[in-house]
Amino acid sequence: MFVGNFKIVIEKWKDITGYEGLYQISNRGRVKRLEGTRKVKRGEEEYTLKLKGRIVTPQVNCKNKNTYLSVRLYKNNQYKKMYVHRLVAEAFLSNPFNKSTVNHKNGNKTDNRVDNLEFMTHKEQTRHAYDTGLLKRKINDDDALFIHSNYGKYSISELANKFNVTKRTIYYTLKHRKVKRQITKKESA
């Protein structure tokens, strides 16, 4: 819906599976605690608490700045940490091929709008990260070709020093990276 030049997005809310009547998730990636009463147990004492409905503030893991937003959902006096992007995807997207991961199309892990999310396999998500520049290879295809062609002339340590990477990266390149083309004798001369 547009008003003038502005697009108005209607926020839709759905119950979170397993937390019906307690929490809802919106198509804009917001989590809401619903108004109601909850039984709370502290030690041996149990009492009823009246809670107001409110938007739950998502948390970010401070140790890793490049991480997903999460919320704590409470039920039966216990909490469970849930990722906001997964809650949105499970509530608003179909997953007919039962793909295991949820991808942020624009690469921004804090943008949990439903139109920015899609289900993918782990392999598809990794490919997307390389294609969009979110992940960068330490060894490009030409370097991998050089490493494959010159392993034996140079030691693992020498190759690691030459490309300024760890020995583990060289081992991985030799074992897992497929070389797309072979160096001809003219190119190596």
Secondary structure, DSSP 4 states (H G I P E B T S, - for coil): -EETTEEPPPP-EEEPTT-TTTEEEETTS-EEEPSEEEEEEETTEEEEEEE--EEEPPB--TT-SS---EEEEEETTEEEEEEHHHHHHHHH---TT---EEEETTS-TT---GGGEEEE-HHHHHHHHHHTTSS--SS-HHHHHHHHHHBTTB-HHHHHHHHT--HHHHHHHHHHPPPSSPPPHHHH-
